């Protein structure tokens, strides 16, 4: 094991899976979780609440002491939901030395401000380089060492490549890019389209409708990303098309599962966090402000707000003026 010390903030499924992976890559790892019960369970080589049935590495060091978790860290992976990211970064700001890279592992857009995770981090810890880890990955697959490919993005390609090298294992392959914005947009918006795909499926509208929803959703994703200055090839990669395909096709995706329940008319309260629920309204607002045509995102926002039913939203989408597919 190397002397490169990585702190992982977040004891949920994804944080635990990434902590295990960072260990497998030969790094010294500390995992911080707010919940003392989760820390105690990890101390017994399990995390039954978030990763049931998966045996953890007995050497994984977990703590609920934030100061101890961050002591001497060479790199910090922040694996907390996008909507509480600012609060977590405020908490760690006095404890993270200048220059220590922050790797943001949550996908979303801050609902109140429209800020991307990297913008939040840069405003709170301006002296720390910011990177993003994204791509098609389920926590349970990663925890079990099943083959997974992700992308590490940073403003400097050399920095992204160095982190990708430190994080990669035989089963966890990291690619690198300097298109930080493109990677974040892809990771955030795919959650909204996963809700749409799940809702169409749950409502029994057929596989053809689901395929159309995902495909046209990808068009909207690329439009919005272009408005932010992202590169088209980024959206064709792991953090765009790859993540969209995965999250729109499996009940392992919390967002697809949420949409599925929505389409079936099931009770939605108490379900696991689906980040796309918080992202939909702000994404629709951003599309409007930037003059981007995004009817599917708008429809999802309206459905979640209770303004229209799924059937009404689909009927409105199907009655839009015909145009060339490339438009």
For each residue, the residues with C-beta under 8 A, 3 or more apart:
1: 23 26 27 28
2: 26 27 28
3: 28
4: 26 27 28 74 75 166
5: 27 28 29 30 72 73 74 75
6: 22 27 28 29 30 73 74 75 76 77
7: 29 30 31 32 69 70 73 75 76 77
8: 15 18 19 22 29 30 31 32 76 77 79
9: 15 32 69 76 77 78 79 80 88 92
10: 14 15 32 33 77 78 79 80 105
11: 15 16 31 32 33 34 35 38 39 42 47 50 62
12: 15 16 33 50 79 139
13: 16 17 47 50 51 139 140 143
14: 10 17 18 79 105 139 142
15: 8 9 10 11 12 18 19 31 33 77 79 80 105
16: 11 12 13 19 20 31 42 47 50 51 56 139 143
17: 13 14 20 21 51 139 140 142 143
18: 8 14 15 21 22 77 79 105 133 142
19: 8 15 16 22 23 29 31 60 77
20: 16 17 23 24 56 57 60 142 143
21: 17 18 24 25 142 167 169 172
22: 6 8 18 19 25 27 29 77 167
23: 1 19 20 26 27 29 57 59 60
24: 20 21 145 169 171 172
25: 21 22 166 167 168 169 172
26: 1 2 4 23
27: 1 2 4 5 6 22 23 166
28: 1 2 3 4 5 6
29: 5 6 7 8 19 22 23 60 61
30: 5 6 7 8 61 62 63 68 69 73
31: 7 8 11 15 16 19 42 60 61 62 63 69
32: 7 8 9 10 11 62 63 64 65 66 69 70
33: 10 11 12 15 38 39 42 62 63 64
34: 11 38 64
35: 11 38 39 64
36: 39 40 64
37: 40 41 49
38: 11 33 34 35 41 42 47 49 50 62
39: 11 33 35 36 42 43 62 63 64
40: 36 37 43 44
41: 37 38 44 46 47 48 49
42: 11 16 31 33 38 39 45 46 47 56 60 62
43: 39 40 62
44: 40 41
45: 42 55 56 57 58 60
46: 41 42 51 54 55 56
47: 11 13 16 38 41 42 50 51 54 56
48: 41 51 52
49: 37 38 41 52
50: 11 12 13 16 38 47 139
51: 13 16 17 46 47 48 54 56 139 140 143
52: 48 49
53:
54: 46 47 51 140 143 144
55: 45 46
56: 16 20 42 45 46 47 51 60
57: 20 23 45 60
58: 45
59: 23
60: 19 20 23 29 31 42 45 56 57
61: 29 30 31
62: 11 30 31 32 33 38 39 42 43
63: 30 31 32 33 39 68 69
64: 32 33 34 35 36 39
65: 32 68 69
66: 32 69 70 91 92 95
67: 70 71 95
68: 30 63 65 71
69: 7 9 30 31 32 63 65 66 73
70: 7 32 66 67 73 76 92 95 96
71: 67 68
72: 5
73: 5 6 7 30 69 70 76 96 100
74: 4 5 6 100
75: 4 5 6 7 100 101 103 163 166
76: 6 7 8 9 70 73 92 96 100 101 102 103
77: 6 7 8 9 10 15 18 19 22 103 105 133
78: 9 10 85 88 89 102 103 104 105 106 121
79: 8 9 10 12 14 15 18 105 106
80: 9 10 15 84 85 88 106
81: 84 85 106 108 273 275
82: 85 106 107 108 109 110 117 188 275 278 279
83: 108 110 111 275 278
84: 80 81 87 88
85: 78 80 81 82 88 89 104 106 110 117 120 121
86: 89 90 110 120 124
87: 84 90 91
88: 9 78 80 84 85 91 92
89: 78 85 86 92 93 102 120 121 124 125
90: 86 87 93 124
91: 66 87 88
92: 9 66 70 76 88 89 95 96
93: 89 90 96 124 125
94:
95: 66 67 70 92
96: 70 73 76 92 93 100 102 125 128
97: 100
98: 127 128
99: 127 128 129
100: 73 74 75 76 96 97 128
101: 75 76 128 129 130 131 154 159 163
102: 76 78 89 96 121 125 128 129 130 131
103: 75 76 77 78 131 132 133 152 163
104: 78 85 117 118 121 130 131 132 133
105: 10 14 15 18 77 78 79 132 133 134
106: 78 79 80 81 82 85 117 275
107: 82 117 134 184 187 188 190 191 275
108: 81 82 83 117 187 188 191 275 278 279
109: 82 114 115 116 188 279 282 283 286
110: 82 83 85 86 113 114 115 116 117 120 282
111: 83 278 279 281 282
112: 282
113: 110
114: 109 110 282 285 286
115: 109 110 119 120 123
116: 109 110 119 120 181 184 185 188
117: 82 85 104 106 107 108 110 120 121 132 184
118: 104 121 122 130 132 180 181 184
119: 115 116 122 123
120: 85 86 89 110 115 116 117 123 124
121: 78 85 89 102 104 117 118 124 125 128 130
122: 118 119 125 126 130
123: 115 119 120 126
124: 86 89 90 93 120 121
125: 89 93 96 102 121 122 128 130
126: 122 123
127: 98 99
128: 96 98 99 100 101 102 121 125
129: 99 101 102 154 155 156 159
130: 101 102 104 118 121 122 125 154 155 180
131: 101 102 103 104 152 153 154 159 160 163 180
132: 103 104 105 117 118 152 153 154 180 183 184 187
133: 18 77 103 104 105 150 151 152 167 174
134: 105 107 150 151 153 183 184 186 187 238 239 243
135: 148 149 150 151 238 239 242 243
136: 148 149 150 238 242 243 245 246 247
137: 141 142 148 150 246
138: 141 142 246 250 252 253
139: 12 13 14 16 17 50 51 142 143
140: 13 17 51 54 143 144 252
141: 137 138 144 146 148
142: 14 17 18 20 21 137 138 139 145 146 148 172
143: 13 16 17 20 51 54 139 140
144: 54 140 141
145: 24 142 169 170 171 172
146: 141 142 171
147: 171 173
148: 135 136 137 141 142 171 172 173
149: 135 136 173 174 175 238 242
150: 133 134 135 136 137 172 173 174 175 238 239
151: 133 134 135 174 175 176 177 183 237 238 239
152: 103 131 132 133 160 161 163 164 167 174 175 176 177
153: 131 132 134 160 176 177 178 179 180 182 183 184 239
154: 101 129 130 131 132 157 159 160 163 176 178 180
155: 129 130 159 178 180
156: 129 159 160 178
157: 154 160 161 176 177 178
158: 161 162
159: 101 129 131 154 155 156 162 163
160: 131 152 153 154 156 157 163 164 176 177 178
161: 152 157 158 164 165 176
162: 158 159 165 166
163: 75 101 103 131 152 154 159 160 166 167 174 176
164: 152 160 161 167 168 174 175 176
165: 161 162 168 174
166: 4 25 27 75 162 163
167: 21 22 25 133 152 163 164 172 174
168: 25 164 165 172 173 174
169: 21 24 25 145 172
170: 145
171: 24 145 146 147 148
172: 21 24 25 142 145 148 150 167 168 169
173: 147 148 149 150 168
174: 133 149 150 151 152 163 164 165 167 168
175: 149 150 151 152 164 237 238
176: 151 152 153 154 157 160 161 163 164
177: 151 152 153 157 160 180 182 183 234 237
178: 153 154 155 156 157 160
179: 153 182 183 230 231 234
180: 118 130 131 132 153 154 155 177 183 184
181: 116 118 184 185 225 228 229 230
182: 153 177 179 185 186 225 228 230 231 234 235 239 240
183: 132 134 151 153 177 179 180 186 187 234 239
184: 107 116 117 118 132 134 153 180 181 187 188
185: 116 181 182 188 189 221 224 225 228 230 235
186: 134 182 183 189 190 221 225 234 235 239 240 243 244
187: 107 108 132 134 183 184 190 191 239 243
188: 82 107 108 109 116 184 185 191 192 275 279 283
189: 185 186 192 193 220 221 224 225 279 283 297
190: 107 186 187 193 194 221 240 243 244 247 248
191: 107 108 187 188 194 195 247 255 274 275 276 279
192: 188 189 195 196 217 255 276 279 280 283 296 297 300
193: 189 190 196 197 213 214 217 218 220 221 244 247 248 276 296 297 300
194: 190 191 197 198 244 247 248 253 255 256 259 276
195: 191 192 198 199 255 256 258 259 262 274 276 277 280 300 304
196: 192 193 199 200 213 217 259 296 299 300
197: 193 194 200 201 210 213 214 217 248 249 256 259
198: 194 195 201 202 248 253 255 256 257 258 259 260 261 262 263
199: 195 196 202 203 259 260 262 263 300 303 310
200: 196 197 203 205 206 209 210 213 259 263 310 314
201: 197 198 204 205 210 256 259 260 263
202: 198 199 259 260 261 262 263 264
203: 199 200 263 264 310 311 314
204: 201 263
205: 200 201 209 210 314
206: 200 209 210
207: 210 211
208: 211 212
209: 200 205 206 212 213 314
210: 197 200 201 205 206 207 213 214 248
211: 207 208 214 215
212: 208 209 215 216
213: 193 196 197 200 209 210 216 217 248 296
214: 193 197 210 211 217 218 244 245 248 249
215: 211 212 218 219
216: 212 213 219 220 296
217: 192 193 196 197 213 214 220 221 244 248 296 297
218: 193 214 215 221 222 235 240 241 244
219: 215 216 222 223
220: 189 193 216 217 223 224 287 292 293 294 295 296 297
221: 185 186 189 190 193 217 218 224 225 235 240 244
222: 218 219 225 226 232 235 240
223: 219 220 226 227 287 292 293 294
224: 185 189 220 221 227 228 283 286 287 290 292 294 297
225: 181 182 185 186 189 221 222 228 230 232 234 235 240
226: 222 223 229 230 232
227: 223 224 290 291 292
228: 181 182 185 224 225
229: 181 226
230: 179 181 182 185 225 226 234 235
231: 179 182 234 235
232: 222 225 226 235 236
233: 236 237
234: 177 179 182 183 186 225 230 231 237 239 240
235: 182 185 186 218 221 222 225 230 231 232 239 240 241
236: 232 233 240 241
237: 151 175 177 233 234 240 241 242
238: 134 135 136 149 150 151 175 242 243
239: 134 135 150 151 153 182 183 186 187 234 235 242 243
240: 182 186 190 218 221 222 225 234 235 236 237 243 244
241: 218 235 236 237 244 245
242: 135 136 149 237 238 239 245 246
243: 134 135 136 186 187 190 238 239 240 246 247
244: 186 190 193 194 214 217 218 221 240 241 247 248
245: 136 214 241 242 248 249
246: 136 137 138 242 243 249 250 253
247: 136 190 191 193 194 243 244 250 253 255 256
248: 190 193 194 197 198 210 213 214 217 244 245 253 256
249: 197 214 245 246 253 256
250: 138 246 247 253 256
251: 256 257 260
252: 138 140 257
253: 138 194 198 246 247 248 249 250 256 257
254: 257 258 271 272 273 274 275
255: 191 192 194 195 198 247 258 259 274 275 276 277
256: 194 195 197 198 201 247 248 249 250 251 253 259 260
257: 198 251 252 253 254 260 261 271 272 274
258: 195 198 254 255 261 262 268 271 274 276 277
259: 194 195 196 197 198 199 200 201 202 255 256 262 263
260: 198 199 201 202 251 256 257 263 264
261: 198 202 257 258 264 266 267 268 271
262: 195 198 199 202 258 259 265 266 268 303 310
263: 198 199 200 201 202 203 204 259 260 310
264: 202 203 260 261
265: 262
266: 261 262
267: 261 270
268: 258 261 262 271
269:
270: 267
271: 254 257 258 261 268 274
272: 254 257
273: 81 254
274: 191 195 254 255 257 258 271 277
275: 81 82 83 106 107 108 188 191 254 255 278 279
276: 191 192 193 194 195 255 258 279 280 300
277: 195 255 258 274 280 304
278: 82 83 108 111 275 281 282
279: 82 108 109 111 188 189 191 192 275 276 282 283
280: 192 195 276 277 283 284 297 300 301 304
281: 111 278 284 285 301 304 305
282: 109 110 111 112 114 278 279 285 286
283: 109 188 189 192 224 279 280 286 287 294 297 301
284: 280 281 287 288 294 297 298 300 301
285: 114 281 282 288 289
286: 109 114 224 282 283 289 290 292
287: 220 223 224 283 284 290 292 293 294 297 298
288: 284 285 291 292 298
289: 285 286
290: 224 227 286 287
291: 227 288
292: 220 223 224 227 286 287 288
293: 220 223 287
294: 220 223 224 283 284 287 297 298
295: 220 298 299 316 317 320
296: 192 193 196 213 216 217 220 299 300 317
297: 189 192 193 217 220 224 280 283 284 287 294 300 301
298: 284 287 288 294 295 301 302
299: 196 295 296 302 303 308 313 314 316 317
300: 192 193 195 196 199 276 280 284 296 297 303 304 313
301: 280 281 283 284 297 298 304 305
302: 298 299 305 307 308 313
303: 199 262 299 300 306 307 308 309 310 313
304: 195 277 280 281 300 301
305: 281 301 302
306: 303
307: 302 303
308: 299 302 303 312 313 316
309: 303 312 313
310: 199 200 203 262 263 303 313 314
311: 203 314 315
312: 308 309 315 316
313: 299 300 302 303 308 309 310 316 317
314: 200 203 205 209 299 310 311 317 318
315: 311 312 318 319
316: 295 299 308 312 313 319 320
317: 295 296 299 313 314 320
318: 314 315
319: 315 316
320: 295 316 317
321:
322:
323: 327
324: 327
325:
326:
327: 323 324
